[in-house]
């Protein structure tokens, strides 16, 4: 059953090789977001995984702007788990007191 649910989600993710730079595969989730049943399946799968792997979770943290995957998937997943969502943004993008950390991605820092 999980394999079928995973296929339903994977079938709605489009790969774009070498974007934004050679060697990186950009995975476009727009078709997944357009399909409410597939999106619900994604949240179901993530919830199942988190509950089985991490019995104590305080928050879900999501990175990026309002168009980022973290902001699109994190809040509904946090709501499903009954916990809070913490936005992670670039320095200067959030008002009030913030904390800072630096990390490296496939194509940037």
C-alpha positions in Angstrom: 0.0 0.0 0.0 2.8 2.4 0.8 4.5 1.7 -2.5 1.3 2.6 -4.3 0.9 5.9 -2.3 4.6 6.7 -3.0 4.1 6.2 -6.7 1.1 8.5 -6.7 3.3 11.2 -5.3 6.3 10.5 -7.5 4.2 10.5 -10.6 3.4 14.2 -9.9 6.9 15.4 -9.5 8.7 16.6 -12.7 12.5 16.4 -12.9 14.5 19.1 -14.7 18.1 18.0 -15.0 20.9 20.5 -14.9 18.8 23.3 -13.3 19.7 25.7 -12.0 23.3 24.5 -12.6 24.8 21.4 -14.3 24.6 18.3 -12.1 21.6 19.4 -10.1 18.2 17.9 -10.7 15.4 20.4 -9.9 12.2 18.5 -8.9 9.1 20.6 -9.8 6.3 19.9 -7.4 3.7 22.1 -9.2 1.8 19.1 -10.6 1.7 17.7 -7.1 0.3 20.9 -5.7 -2.4 21.0 -8.3 -3.7 17.5 -7.4 -5.4 17.6 -3.9 -5.5 13.8 -3.6 -1.7 13.4 -4.4 -0.9 16.3 -2.0 -2.9 14.8 0.8 -1.1 11.5 0.1 2.3 13.3 0.4 1.3 14.7 3.8 0.0 11.3 4.9 3.3 9.6 4.0 5.4 12.3 5.7 3.2 12.1 8.8 3.5 8.3 8.9 7.3 8.5 8.5 7.7 11.2 11.2 5.5 9.5 13.7 7.3 6.2 13.2 10.8 7.7 13.2 10.6 10.6 15.6 8.1 10.0 18.5 8.9 13.5 20.0 8.8 16.4 17.6 8.4 20.0 18.9 8.2 22.0 15.6 8.5 21.7 11.8 10.9 24.2 10.3 10.6 25.3 6.7 13.2 27.2 4.7 12.7 29.8 2.0 10.1 32.3 0.8 6.4 31.8 0.4 7.1 29.9 -2.9 9.5 27.4 -1.3 8.7 23.8 -0.6 9.4 24.2 3.1 6.7 26.9 3.3 4.2 24.9 1.2 4.6 21.5 2.9 5.7 22.4 6.4 2.5 24.2 7.7 0.0 21.5 6.7 2.3 18.8 8.0 2.8 20.7 11.3 -1.0 21.1 11.6 -1.5 17.4 11.0 1.0 16.6 13.8 -0.5 19.2 16.1 2.7 21.2 16.5 4.0 24.6 15.4 5.7 25.7 12.2 8.9 27.8 12.3 9.8 29.8 9.2 13.5 29.9 8.2 14.5 32.8 5.9 17.5 34.6 4.7 19.0 37.2 7.0 17.0 40.4 7.1 13.8 38.8 5.7 12.0 38.4 9.1 11.3 41.2 11.6 12.1 41.0 15.3 14.7 38.9 17.1 16.1 36.0 15.0 18.8 33.4 15.2 21.3 32.8 12.4 23.1 29.8 11.0 25.1 29.2 7.7 24.9 26.0 5.6 25.8 24.8 2.1 23.4 23.6 -0.6 24.2 21.8 -3.8 24.8 25.1 -5.6 25.3 27.8 -3.0 25.7 28.8 0.6 
